Amino acid sequence: MELDGARILVCGGGRRLGRAIAEDLAAAGCHVAVSSRRAVDPVAARPGRTALALTADLADASDALRVVHEAAIGLGGLDGVVYAAGGAFTPTDLADITPELVEDALGSVVRGLVFVAQAAQAELTDGGAIIVIGDVAAMRGWPSYLPHSAAKGAQRALVSGLARALAPRHRINAVHPGTVLPPDELPDDALERIVTRIPLGRIGEPSDVAGAVRYLLTADYVTGAEIVVDGGRLAD
């Protein structure tokens, strides 16, 4: 796939990392549709390129199916999907986890991915690709974020299975970011402690993740793969 002129849907592209990825793809010359639970502005597209903003709650299967179809119509076809949608990310002790918290974590992260992939199988052009934005929590569960870790772990299994289900026409791969765009409320001393555990000695930038996404969109002989973008933290 050539990025210049490619038609890409970024699910969860309304804010934070998903937004940064959408902006990076637009800067690379892609036609970009973003989906978000709430109304957002389209990204700034290059001249001659289309930018759309769609509203969808991806925890709702019908919304997940609809948004892929709408993106394909609005962009005049669909060459790729970046699945960056997330659920609740709230530190919670095991004793305080509720069914609602688990459902929120699984809804957009797992159920949404299943039905976006189902719709994408019908809409993507030959050679099209899906990139899932996972999390290092999928590989090393965080005790304070158990529902989130479980949901991201389920995504790993989906990527593995979908790689075979979508082949040979389409590809799917995952990018697992480490600490990128930490919460604003995170105390400075906590952030400093995190940095001391990262071999490369810094917090990740959105551009680090966006670069991995661009690679996997264009890597026509790569499917079912995972790229960890964490500065080496999992190597600790």
C-alpha positions, 0 to 999 in steps of 0.5 A: 500500500502506498500512503499517498492517496490511501483512504484510511479510517481511524477508529478512536481518532477524536483525541489523544493518541488516535488523533495524533495518528490520524493527523500523521496519516493526513500529513502523509497524504492520506484521505482520513476519516476519524470516528469518535463517540462525540462530535469532533472536527476532521483532521487537517488534510493536504490539498486534494485530500478528503477529511471526515469526522464520524460519530460512533460508539464502537461498543455498539455492534451496529455502530461499529458496522455502520461507521466502516460503511460510512467511511468507505462511502465518504472516502470513495473506498477504504484501504486501511483501518487503524483501530485506536478505540479505547475503554475506561482507563481508571486505576481500580483495586481488585475489590472495587472492580464492578461489572460496569467497569469490565463491560466498558473495558471490553465493549469498544476494545474487544466487541468493537474490533470484532465488528469493525473487522467484520465490516472491513472484510467487506469494504477494504480493497484488495491488499487493505490492512487493519492496524490495532493500537494495543498496549503493553498491558496486554503482555504484562497485566497491570494490577491496578488496571485489570479490566483494561489489561484483560481487554487488550490481551483479548485484542492480541488473540483477535489479531492472531485469529483475524490474520488467518481469517482475513488472509490472503486479501487483507492484513492485520497487525498490532502496535503496543505502545508503552507510556505515551501521553501519560494522564495530565493528573499523573504526579511528576514524581510518578512520571520520573519513576516510570522514566527510570524503568525505561531503558531509552530514558524517556516517555514515548512520543505520539510520532513514535507510535505513528511511525510504526503504524505507517510501516505496518500499513505499507508492509505488504508481506507482514500480517499477524505481527506485533510491534512494541513501542515502549522504549525497551520497558518490557525488556526490564 
